[in-house]
Amino acid sequence: MNTKPTKFTVIDPSRGIAPRADTRLDPAVRAQLTQLQHKSEGRDALGIMELALTGEFAGKTAVVSSFGAESAVLLHLMSQIDPTTPVLFLNTGKLFGETLRYRDRLQDTLGLGDVRAIAPSLGDRALNDPEGTLWSRDAEACCQFRKTMPLAKALAPFTAQVTGRKRFQTRERGDMQAVEFHDSRFRFNPLAAWSLADLAAYTETHKLPHHPLVDDGYPSIGCMPCTRRIQAGEDYRAGRWAGTDKDECGIHIGTDGEGI
């Protein structure tokens, strides 16, 4: 096994490098994607989750979860279909302690059987961020090093992934489909059409545990150095990378190096 640390180069989407477009898809993949998108039409979130975890994708799909403010909904849906599905959790080394404890609580409450903590290797840490302060100099590079690179490696064995992304969250997510093809695998987004009200209603109906930081003014939760409380009247993601133009960490834009 090659354990040599990985030195990375950040690719800036402002330089005209776009995420992989459907026009590049192999015809067979395009046909399969079209078929899956047709199958997803008219399905609710649980139905889309079922499409991602059963049939041709049984045992070949991973769920990506931050165990953040809205994660309980996606994980509850997954647990109803197959609670042994691998859940990839990015433990960046910069998370709030409350997030780690919330992960443990949800794992126990929902009976999640395969939660995998993903993190940069010690060699990569020593090479790319020896002092642990990269976030303060270059948040884009920090996200790539601590999130994008480790997740790309962890996802490599899987045919498909499930995300908790919603269209309302960012401008980049506004046009997402329930089923996509990205980074050589199918990507299912069961909650794409959900609103904050939908998430709150589902959480209340199923009596799901709340992330402890939500009531403390953190409606969207990432790494501790790059997340702050929001002020009255601010967008619910205003506390993420505040004061910058950044509103995506990169793991859902281009983990193969395109459009990060």
PESUL-V556686 format. One record per backbone hydrogen bond with DSSP energy under -1.0 kcal/mol. CO is the residue of the C=O (numbers start at 0). NH is the residue of the N-H. Records with the same first field share a line. If there is no record, write none. Layout:
CO: NH / NH
This chain:
11: 14
12: 15
20: 23
21: 24
25: 29
26: 30
27: 31
28: 32
29: 33
30: 34
31: 35
32: 36
33: 37
34: 38
35: 39
39: 42
43: 47
44: 48
45: 49
46: 50
47: 51
48: 52
49: 53
53: 56
54: 57
56: 59
59: 158 / 159
61: 161
62: 87
70: 74
71: 75
72: 76
73: 77
74: 78
75: 79
77: 80 / 81
81: 84
82: 112
85: 62
86: 115
87: 64
88: 90 / 117
89: 91
93: 223
95: 99
96: 100
97: 101
98: 102
99: 103
100: 104
101: 105
102: 106
103: 107
104: 108
105: 109
106: 111
113: 86
115: 88
117: 90
120: 124
121: 125
122: 126
123: 127
124: 128
128: 131
132: 135
133: 136 / 137
137: 141
138: 142
139: 143
140: 144
141: 145
142: 146 / 147
143: 148
146: 150
147: 151
148: 152
149: 153
150: 154
154: 157
158: 185
159: 61
160: 187
161: 63
165: 168
172: 175
177: 188
179: 186
181: 184
184: 181
185: 160
186: 179
187: 162
188: 191
190: 193
191: 166
194: 198
195: 199
196: 200
197: 201
198: 202
199: 203
200: 204
201: 205
202: 207
210: 213
212: 217
213: 216
216: 229
223: 226
225: 240
230: 233
234: 237
236: 239
238: 227
240: 243
249: 252 / 253
253: 256
